[in-house]
Amino acid sequence: MQAFNTAACNAMPIYYPAASPPAGSEIDLTDIRDGKTYKVRKLPSNTTGTTGWCWMVDNLNLQPTAANPMILDSTNSDMTSGTYTLTTTSVTDPNVGTYCNNLNTVTFPHKCGMQYSWTAAVVGNNPSSGTVADSICPKNWRLPANNEYTTLQTALGWGGTGANVNNSPWRGLYVGYNGTVNQGANGFYWSATAYSAANAYFLYYHASGVSPSQNDRAKTTAMSLRCIAR
């Protein structure tokens, strides 16, 4: 996955219209940190499908073990300098829940992926405002800023219905948070944007509402992650 760059994304056609996306608008990319492969689509960033961003349309599934914590740095991850150790204490497995366990592993080989605290997602940074540049996403990929979820909501026509998120080309999932809390009914995805010293923005949706600007969750909450190409 680290070989993917802006030029590679620019060369992809946009996954539009969703009913008949052009060839090459979806590809498989492998994360060299653990060998896991994710679906990537170049999704529209406007309602006419004339501009687009490359998104992972699977939840990140980077999973350290107690014996082998993951050492992340600028050679393999979305970091400008230094190192960050991703440990098991910063990662929660939601796949113990019925919803995640029942997912079709052909379509979703990672099922629900892992959940991460916000501080872990942004490799230990803790600003009280603004969007963090570094993350645990693979090199050449990053966490989306809060306003990019808003743009995606408009471009893909989610409106105010959570089913529209899950059924859209972005392939959202009702993973819930902190393991299995609200699993099967709600989607929670961190952004890279801090709201305060204690809280951060996230994409939140359920059957009758979609909000990319929720800010009432502590950075210690375990949520899902999606990455977007730089």
One Martini backbone bead per residue (centre of mass of N, CA, C, O) as a GRO file, in nm:
protein
  230
    1MET     BB    1   0.054   0.064  -0.015
    2GLN     BB    2   0.303   0.266  -0.009
    3ALA     BB    3   0.318   0.303  -0.331
    4PHE     BB    4   0.095   0.481  -0.303
    5ASN     BB    5  -0.009   0.788  -0.469
    6THR     BB    6  -0.115   1.068  -0.612
    7ALA     BB    7  -0.071   0.967  -0.903
    8ALA     BB    8  -0.236   0.707  -0.871
    9CYS     BB    9  -0.502   0.846  -0.804
   10ASN     BB   10  -0.523   1.032  -1.056
   11ALA     BB   11  -0.539   0.775  -1.258
   12MET     BB   12  -0.808   0.721  -1.149
   13PRO     BB   13  -1.120   0.662  -1.178
   14ILE     BB   14  -1.433   0.742  -1.093
   15TYR     BB   15  -1.686   0.618  -0.876
   16TYR     BB   16  -1.887   0.695  -1.151
   17PRO     BB   17  -2.146   0.561  -1.123
   18ALA     BB   18  -2.243   0.323  -0.895
   19ALA     BB   19  -2.400   0.137  -1.104
   20SER     BB   20  -2.134   0.202  -1.324
   21PRO     BB   21  -1.836   0.167  -1.274
   22PRO     BB   22  -1.534   0.205  -1.375
   23ALA     BB   23  -1.260   0.079  -1.464
   24GLY     BB   24  -1.025   0.122  -1.193
   25SER     BB   25  -1.200   0.244  -0.932
   26GLU     BB   26  -1.099  -0.038  -0.814
   27ILE     BB   27  -0.866  -0.158  -0.564
   28ASP     BB   28  -0.594  -0.350  -0.443
   29LEU     BB   29  -0.427  -0.311  -0.121
   30THR     BB   30  -0.117  -0.352   0.055
   31ASP     BB   31  -0.003  -0.377   0.380
   32ILE     BB   32   0.332  -0.409   0.480
   33ARG     BB   33   0.297  -0.440   0.797
   34ASP     BB   34   0.077  -0.721   0.756
   35GLY     BB   35  -0.059  -0.801   0.458
   36LYS     BB   36  -0.313  -0.645   0.428
   37THR     BB   37  -0.614  -0.612   0.233
   38TYR     BB   38  -0.767  -0.336   0.051
   39LYS     BB   39  -1.020  -0.146  -0.047
   40VAL     BB   40  -1.020   0.091  -0.324
   41ARG     BB   41  -1.176   0.411  -0.391
   42LYS     BB   42  -1.275   0.660  -0.621
   43LEU     BB   43  -1.447   0.914  -0.487
   44PRO     BB   44  -1.659   1.151  -0.488
   45SER     BB   45  -1.649   1.528  -0.416
   46ASN     BB   46  -1.911   1.553  -0.593
   47THR     BB   47  -2.232   1.544  -0.749
   48THR     BB   48  -2.090   1.490  -1.056
   49GLY     BB   49  -1.809   1.327  -1.064
   50THR     BB   50  -1.535   1.526  -1.132
   51THR     BB   51  -1.429   1.463  -0.842
   52GLY     BB   52  -1.169   1.299  -0.628
   53TRP     BB   53  -1.109   1.036  -0.382
   54CYS     BB   54  -0.906   0.810  -0.208
   55TRP     BB   55  -1.050   0.524  -0.047
   56MET     BB   56  -1.101   0.333   0.208
   57VAL     BB   57  -1.361   0.054   0.221
   58ASP     BB   58  -1.219  -0.031   0.486
   59ASN     BB   59  -1.135  -0.111   0.790
   60LEU     BB   60  -0.898  -0.081   0.994
   61ASN     BB   61  -0.653  -0.376   1.082
   62LEU     BB   62  -0.446  -0.290   1.297
   63GLN     BB   63  -0.269  -0.554   1.497
   64PRO     BB   64  -0.141  -0.595   1.783
   65THR     BB   65   0.062  -0.760   2.018
   66ALA     BB   66   0.205  -0.836   2.308
   67ALA     BB   67   0.466  -0.955   2.165
   68ASN     BB   68   0.395  -0.747   1.896
   69PRO     BB   69   0.441  -0.449   1.872
   70MET     BB   70   0.398  -0.164   1.676
   71ILE     BB   71   0.640   0.003   1.477
   72LEU     BB   72   0.613   0.336   1.388
   73ASP     BB   73   0.694   0.525   1.085
   74SER     BB   74   0.791   0.701   0.796
   75THR     BB   75   0.822   0.423   0.622
   76ASN     BB   76   0.501   0.295   0.704
   77SER     BB   77   0.365   0.574   0.787
   78ASP     BB   78   0.175   0.869   0.886
   79MET     BB   79   0.481   1.014   0.925
   80THR     BB   80   0.736   1.260   0.969
   81SER     BB   81   0.844   1.149   1.257
   82GLY     BB   82   0.961   0.918   1.435
   83THR     BB   83   0.792   0.711   1.682
   84TYR     BB   84   0.532   0.447   1.725
   85THR     BB   85   0.362   0.249   1.969
   86LEU     BB   86   0.140  -0.008   1.905
   87THR     BB   87  -0.083  -0.126   2.137
   88THR     BB   88  -0.326  -0.317   2.288
   89THR     BB   89  -0.444  -0.073   2.468
   90SER     BB   90  -0.535   0.092   2.183
   91VAL     BB   91  -0.704  -0.175   2.109
   92THR     BB   92  -1.023  -0.283   1.971
   93ASP     BB   93  -1.242  -0.569   1.941
   94PRO     BB   94  -1.559  -0.598   1.760
   95ASN     BB   95  -1.577  -0.918   1.659
   96VAL     BB   96  -1.752  -1.031   1.913
   97GLY     BB   97  -1.993  -0.944   1.766
   98THR     BB   98  -2.263  -1.028   1.581
   99TYR     BB   99  -2.246  -0.830   1.345
  100CYS     BB  100  -1.949  -0.884   1.268
  101ASN     BB  101  -1.964  -1.200   1.251
  102ASN     BB  102  -2.195  -1.179   1.006
  103LEU     BB  103  -2.009  -1.098   0.804
  104ASN     BB  104  -1.898  -1.110   0.488
  105THR     BB  105  -1.574  -1.227   0.407
  106VAL     BB  106  -1.570  -1.158   0.107
  107THR     BB  107  -1.644  -0.853   0.137
  108PHE     BB  108  -1.528  -0.861   0.460
  109PRO     BB  109  -1.230  -0.978   0.561
  110HIS     BB  110  -1.214  -0.777   0.832
  111LYS     BB  111  -1.477  -0.694   0.888
  112CYS     BB  112  -1.454  -0.439   1.140
  113GLY     BB  113  -1.198  -0.437   1.247
  114MET     BB  114  -1.061  -0.187   1.436
  115GLN     BB  115  -1.026  -0.002   1.739
  116TYR     BB  116  -0.945   0.347   1.834
  117SER     BB  117  -0.803   0.575   1.978
  118TRP     BB  118  -0.733   0.892   1.903
  119THR     BB  119  -0.442   0.905   2.005
  120ALA     BB  120  -0.353   0.658   1.842
  121ALA     BB  121  -0.443   0.753   1.557
  122VAL     BB  122  -0.233   1.020   1.618
  123VAL     BB  123   0.038   0.924   1.749
  124GLY     BB  124   0.004   1.095   2.045
  125ASN     BB  125  -0.147   1.330   1.992
  126ASN     BB  126  -0.289   1.652   2.174
  127PRO     BB  127  -0.478   1.866   2.065
  128SER     BB  128  -0.738   2.127   2.099
  129SER     BB  129  -0.697   2.178   1.784
  130GLY     BB  130  -0.733   2.078   1.481
  131THR     BB  131  -0.541   1.905   1.234
  132VAL     BB  132  -0.376   1.613   1.211
  133ALA     BB  133  -0.108   1.484   1.020
  134ASP     BB  134  -0.078   1.229   1.187
  135SER     BB  135  -0.085   0.856   1.162
  136ILE     BB  136  -0.177   0.501   1.132
  137CYS     BB  137  -0.165   0.515   0.858
  138PRO     BB  138  -0.039   0.456   0.583
  139LYS     BB  139   0.170   0.539   0.370
  140ASN     BB  140   0.002   0.792   0.181
  141TRP     BB  141  -0.196   0.813   0.424
  142ARG     BB  142  -0.501   0.937   0.595
  143LEU     BB  143  -0.691   1.113   0.792
  144PRO     BB  144  -0.980   1.264   0.794
  145ALA     BB  145  -1.127   1.541   0.798
  146ASN     BB  146  -1.420   1.656   0.904
  147ASN     BB  147  -1.504   1.808   0.629
  148GLU     BB  148  -1.477   1.548   0.447
  149TYR     BB  149  -1.735   1.411   0.544
  150THR     BB  150  -1.925   1.630   0.444
  151THR     BB  151  -1.852   1.601   0.146
  152LEU     BB  152  -1.929   1.300   0.122
  153GLN     BB  153  -2.225   1.327   0.196
  154THR     BB  154  -2.300   1.498  -0.053
  155ALA     BB  155  -2.178   1.328  -0.290
  156LEU     BB  156  -2.345   1.049  -0.187
  157GLY     BB  157  -2.633   1.109  -0.059
  158TRP     BB  158  -2.704   1.049   0.253
  159GLY     BB  159  -2.820   1.251   0.430
  160GLY     BB  160  -3.028   1.112   0.716
  161THR     BB  161  -2.926   0.801   0.646
  162GLY     BB  162  -2.751   0.528   0.742
  163ALA     BB  163  -2.806   0.333   0.503
  164ASN     BB  164  -2.663   0.520   0.293
  165VAL     BB  165  -2.381   0.464   0.399
  166ASN     BB  166  -2.371   0.147   0.377
  167ASN     BB  167  -2.484   0.154   0.058
  168SER     BB  168  -2.249   0.291  -0.030
  169PRO     BB  169  -1.931   0.306  -0.172
  170TRP     BB  170  -1.808   0.333   0.130
  171ARG     BB  171  -1.908   0.104   0.324
  172GLY     BB  172  -2.046   0.112   0.583
  173LEU     BB  173  -2.060   0.049   0.947
  174TYR     BB  174  -2.216  -0.092   1.250
  175VAL     BB  175  -1.987  -0.098   1.499
  176GLY     BB  176  -1.958   0.125   1.693
  177TYR     BB  177  -1.820   0.123   2.031
  178ASN     BB  178  -1.626  -0.010   2.255
  179GLY     BB  179  -1.673  -0.261   2.067
  180THR     BB  180  -2.034  -0.322   2.121
  181VAL     BB  181  -2.144  -0.044   2.131
  182ASN     BB  182  -2.409  -0.007   1.918
  183GLN     BB  183  -2.406  -0.251   1.759
  184GLY     BB  184  -2.603  -0.246   1.456
  185ALA     BB  185  -2.686   0.095   1.479
  186ASN     BB  186  -2.389   0.233   1.467
  187GLY     BB  187  -2.161   0.484   1.348
  188PHE     BB  188  -1.795   0.521   1.415
  189TYR     BB  189  -1.563   0.786   1.297
  190TRP     BB  190  -1.274   0.915   1.291
  191SER     BB  191  -1.104   1.203   1.287
  192ALA     BB  192  -0.828   1.452   1.270
  193THR     BB  193  -1.015   1.643   1.456
  194ALA     BB  194  -1.010   1.861   1.703
  195TYR     BB  195  -1.207   2.009   1.972
  196SER     BB  196  -1.034   1.938   2.229
  197ALA     BB  197  -0.847   1.814   2.482
  198ALA     BB  198  -1.074   1.564   2.507
  199ASN     BB  199  -1.196   1.599   2.213
  200ALA     BB  200  -1.340   1.468   1.898
  201TYR     BB  201  -1.415   1.430   1.582
  202PHE     BB  202  -1.699   1.258   1.412
  203LEU     BB  203  -1.858   1.005   1.253
  204TYR     BB  204  -2.223   0.985   1.271
  205TYR     BB  205  -2.467   0.706   1.258
  206HIS     BB  206  -2.813   0.622   1.181
  207ALA     BB  207  -3.123   0.555   1.075
  208SER     BB  208  -3.203   0.897   1.132
  209GLY     BB  209  -2.880   0.983   1.105
  210VAL     BB  210  -2.621   1.231   0.996
  211SER     BB  211  -2.290   1.315   1.148
  212PRO     BB  212  -1.972   1.491   1.101
  213SER     BB  213  -1.990   1.685   1.400
  214GLN     BB  214  -1.919   1.533   1.638
  215ASN     BB  215  -1.797   1.619   2.004
  216ASP     BB  216  -1.892   1.403   2.262
  217ARG     BB  217  -1.608   1.245   2.253
  218ALA     BB  218  -1.360   1.092   2.378
  219LYS     BB  219  -1.029   1.011   2.298
  220THR     BB  220  -1.062   0.720   2.447
  221THR     BB  221  -1.236   0.623   2.239
  222ALA     BB  222  -1.338   0.345   2.047
  223MET     BB  223  -1.280   0.356   1.692
  224SER     BB  224  -1.304   0.375   1.371
  225LEU     BB  225  -1.113   0.354   1.051
  226ARG     BB  226  -1.030   0.570   0.777
  227CYS     BB  227  -0.855   0.616   0.468
  228ILE     BB  228  -0.678   0.871   0.281
  229ALA     BB  229  -0.526   0.995   0.023
  230ARG     BB  230  -0.255   1.218  -0.047
   0.00000   0.00000   0.00000
